[in-house]
Amino acid sequence: MPELSRFYGIVIRMYRELGEPHHRSHFHAYYQEHAAVFTIDPMDMVEGSLPNRQRRLVEAWAELHRAELLSDWDLLSRGQKPEPIEPLK
């Protein structure tokens, strides 16, 4: 699963399941033993869990980089490699 960004111990990944099309653009966020799935538009945590602070950081990062996330989703949907995205600073 390609890594898009890493900040404050949080890893953001996005992938495409071969043979099973995703209908909603989304990404995965990992922090220690926690994992969550966020849709991009609208921004929403739809699966898993993160501690509140890390969830807020992921949501803030995703709002800042929504266009890049959607572009990476499009690249993956066409079988191409996604571009890295600037971490939250």
C-alpha positions, -999 to 999 in steps of 0.1 A, spaced: 0 0 0 17 32 -11 26 57 16 15 92 8 26 111 39 40 107 75 37 132 103 36 131 141 38 93 141 8 90 118 12 72 85 -12 80 56 -16 53 29 -38 48 -1 -43 18 -23 -65 3 -50 -78 -33 -45 -72 -50 -78 -104 -65 -92 -126 -48 -67 -134 -11 -76 -138 13 -48 -168 36 -52 -157 63 -27 -123 79 -26 -106 73 7 -73 68 25 -60 49 55 -44 65 86 -23 45 110 -10 55 144 6 30 167 -19 1 170 -48 22 157 -61 23 121 -89 43 104 -103 48 70 -113 84 59 -134 93 29 -120 123 10 -151 141 -2 -169 146 21 -141 142 48 -153 116 73 -139 88 93 -159 57 82 -141 28 97 -117 21 126 -105 45 152 -77 69 162 -71 88 194 -89 121 193 -57 142 189 -45 121 160 -79 121 144 -80 159 144 -45 161 129 -55 137 101 -86 157 94 -68 190 93 -41 175 70 -67 160 47 -86 193 45 -54 211 35 -45 185 9 -80 175 -4 -71 182 -41 -39 162 -39 -57 133 -23 -83 133 -50 -55 135 -76 -37 105 -61 -70 86 -60 -74 93 -97 -38 81 -104 -44 49 -85 -77 43 -102 -58 44 -135 -32 20 -123 -5 46 -117 16 54 -87 3 82 -64 24 112 -56 37 119 -20 19 146 -1 35 172 21 33 162 58 15 184 84 40 208 101 
